[in-house]
Amino acid sequence: MNLRFKKIRMNTLAVLLIILFMLLFQNSVNFFSIEIKKYDNFSDKLKISTDDNQLWNYTTGDAIYSSAALGDINGNGKIEVIIGSNDGKVYAFHGENGTIFWNYTTGGLIRCSPTIGDIDGNGKVEVIIGSGDKNLYALHGENGTIFWNYTTGEEIRSCPTFGDLDGNGKVEVIVGSKDNKTYAFHGENGTLF
């Protein structure tokens, strides 16, 4: 009797584990398919969605290869969405509704993703992005106007980054170019480091 009870318990436990595994596997498959739907690369539409409910979309003039950067670029406490497009423009959208905050036109395709942060130490956020026109652009986050730019020897497809390279308390901006060079700039004025 005791042995029979143990076998029944073991069989019940095995069935419960199989059911649990199937539920977990099914949820991971559903999660994966949702992620595929949410991030439709090589599209000319920026799509922001939660689960299956689309929050907003905006159609640019060409395909989007750039990943979006999210952050409060104008200091109002709300999130903006910044992205580059093959139409040569950097777009900043109000995150809550997808309306255009500002855009800036470069001279070439934008295939890299923007980086945002305070690169000059003034407490305001800048947007840094490279373009197919060989330029690295630093734009004022609050209005999208040019802060500085630097022309490299070839197009820029890598994503810029920044940090204090020499420990002096000031930020440097780093990016790679198709000319086989890596560049480091003083964040405050865009001159070569």
For each residue, the residues with C-beta under 8 A, 3 or more apart:
1: 4 5
2: 5 6
3: 6 7
4: 1 7 8
5: 1 2 8 9
6: 2 3 9 10
7: 3 4 10 11
8: 4 5 11 12
9: 5 6 12 13
10: 6 7 13 14
11: 7 8 14 15
12: 8 9 15 16
13: 9 10 16 17
14: 10 11 17 18
15: 11 12 18 19
16: 12 13 19 20
17: 13 14 20 21
18: 14 15 21 22
19: 15 16 22 23
20: 16 17 23 24
21: 17 18 24 25
22: 18 19 25 26
23: 19 20 26 27
24: 20 21 27 28
25: 21 22 28 29
26: 22 23 29 30
27: 23 24 30 31
28: 24 25 31 32
29: 25 26 32 33
30: 26 27 33 34
31: 27 28 34 35
32: 28 29 35 36
33: 29 30 36 37
34: 30 31 37 38 51 52
35: 31 32 38 39
36: 32 33 39
37: 33 34 40 49 52
38: 34 35 47 49
39: 35 36
40: 37 43 45 47
41: 65
42: 63 64 65
43: 40 47 63 64
44: 59 60 61 62 63 64 85 86
45: 40 57 58 59 60 64
46: 57 58 60 64 68 81 83 91 93 98
47: 38 40 43 54 57
48: 54 55 56 57 81 95 98
49: 37 38 52 53 54 55
50: 53 55
51: 34
52: 34 37 49
53: 49 50
54: 47 48 49 57
55: 48 49 50 98
56: 48 97 98
57: 45 46 47 48 54 98
58: 45 46 91 93 98 100
59: 44 45
60: 44 45 46 64 85 86 87 89 91
61: 44 85 86 87 89
62: 44 85 86 87 109
63: 42 43 44 85 86
64: 42 43 44 45 46 60 83 84 85 86
65: 41 42 86 110 111
66: 83 84 85 110 111 112 113 114 129
67: 83 113
68: 46 81 82 83 113 114
69: 81 82 83 113 114 115 116 127
70: 79 80 81 82 95
71: 79 80 82 116 125
72: 75 76 77 78 79 80 125
73: 80 82 92 101 116 125 127 141 142
74: 80 101 125 141 142 143
75: 72 124 125 142
76: 72
77: 72
78: 72 94 95 96
79: 70 71 72 95 96
80: 70 71 72 73 74 92 93 94 95 101 141
81: 46 48 68 69 70 91 92 93 95 98
82: 68 69 70 71 73 90 91 92 93 114 116 127
83: 46 64 66 67 68 69 90 91 93 113 114
84: 64 66 89 90 91 110 111 112 113 114 129 131
85: 44 60 61 62 63 64 66 88 89 90 91 110
86: 44 60 61 62 63 64 65 109 110 111
87: 60 61 62
88: 85 105 106 107 108 109 110 131 132 133
89: 60 61 84 85 103 104 105 106 110
90: 82 83 84 85 103 104 106 110 114 127 129 137 139 144
91: 46 58 60 81 82 83 84 85 100 103
92: 73 80 81 82 100 101 102 103 127 141 144
93: 46 58 80 81 82 83 98 99 100 101
94: 78 80 97 98 99 100 101
95: 48 70 78 79 80 81 98
96: 78 79
97: 56 94
98: 46 48 55 56 57 58 81 93 94 95
99: 93 94
100: 58 91 92 93 94 103
101: 73 74 80 92 93 94 144
102: 92 143 144
103: 89 90 91 92 100 144
104: 89 90 137 139 144 145 146
105: 88 89
106: 88 89 90 110 129 131 132 133 135 137
107: 88 131 132 133 135
108: 88 131 132 133 134 135 155
109: 62 86 88 131 132 155
110: 65 66 84 85 86 88 89 90 106 129 130 131 132
111: 65 66 84 86 132 157
112: 66 84 129 130 156 157 158 159 160
113: 66 67 68 69 83 84 129 159
114: 66 68 69 82 83 84 90 127 128 129 159
115: 69 127 128 129 159 160 161 162
116: 69 71 73 82 125 126 127 128 141
117: 125 126 128 162 171
118: 121 122 123 124 125 126 171
119: 126 128 138 162 171 173 187 188
120: 126 147 171 187 188 189
121: 118 169 170 171 187 188
122: 118
123: 118
124: 75 118 140 141 142
125: 71 72 73 74 75 116 117 118 141 142
126: 116 117 118 119 120 138 139 140 141 147 187
127: 69 73 82 90 92 114 115 116 137 138 139 140 141 144
128: 114 115 116 117 119 136 137 138 139 160 162 173 175
129: 66 84 90 106 110 112 113 114 115 136 137 139 160
130: 110 112 135 136 137 155 156 157 158 159 160 175 177
131: 84 88 106 107 108 109 110 134 135 136 137 155 156
132: 88 106 107 108 109 110 111 155 156 157
133: 88 106 107 108 155
134: 108 131 151 152 153 154 155 156 177
135: 106 107 108 130 131 149 150 151 152 156
136: 128 129 130 131 149 150 152 156 160 173 175 183 185 190
137: 90 104 106 127 128 129 130 131 146 149
138: 119 126 127 128 146 147 148 149 173 187 190
139: 90 104 126 127 128 129 144 145 146 147
140: 124 126 127 143 144 145 146 147
141: 73 74 80 92 116 124 125 126 127 144
142: 73 74 75 124 125
143: 74 102 140
144: 90 92 101 102 103 104 127 139 140 141
145: 104 139 140
146: 104 137 138 139 140 149
147: 120 126 138 139 140 190
148: 138 189 190
149: 135 136 137 138 146 190
150: 135 136 183 185 190 192
151: 134 135
152: 134 135 136 156 175 177 179 181 183
153: 134 177 179 181
154: 134 177 178 179
155: 108 109 130 131 132 133 134 177 178
156: 112 130 131 132 134 135 136 152 175 176 177 178
157: 111 112 130 132 178
158: 112 130 175 176 177
159: 112 113 114 115 130 175
160: 112 115 128 129 130 136 173 174 175
161: 115 173 174 175
162: 115 117 119 128 171 172 173 174 187
163: 171 172 174
164: 167 168 169 170 171 172
165: 172 174 184 193
166: 172 193
167: 164
168: 164
169: 121 164
170: 121 164 186 187 188
171: 117 118 119 120 121 162 163 164 187 188
172: 162 163 164 165 166 184 185 186 187 193
173: 119 128 136 138 160 161 162 184 185 187 190
174: 160 161 162 163 165 182 183 184 185
175: 128 130 136 152 156 158 159 160 161 182 183
176: 156 158 181 182 183
177: 130 134 152 153 154 155 156 158 180 181 182 183
178: 154 155 156 157
179: 152 153 154
180: 177
181: 152 153 176 177
182: 174 175 176 177
183: 136 150 152 174 175 176 177 192
184: 165 172 173 174 192 193
185: 136 150 172 173 174 190 191 192 193
186: 170 172 189 190 191 192 193
187: 119 120 121 126 138 162 170 171 172 173 190
188: 119 120 121 170 171
189: 120 148 186
190: 136 138 147 148 149 150 173 185 186 187
191: 185 186
192: 150 183 184 185 186
193: 165 166 172 184 185 186
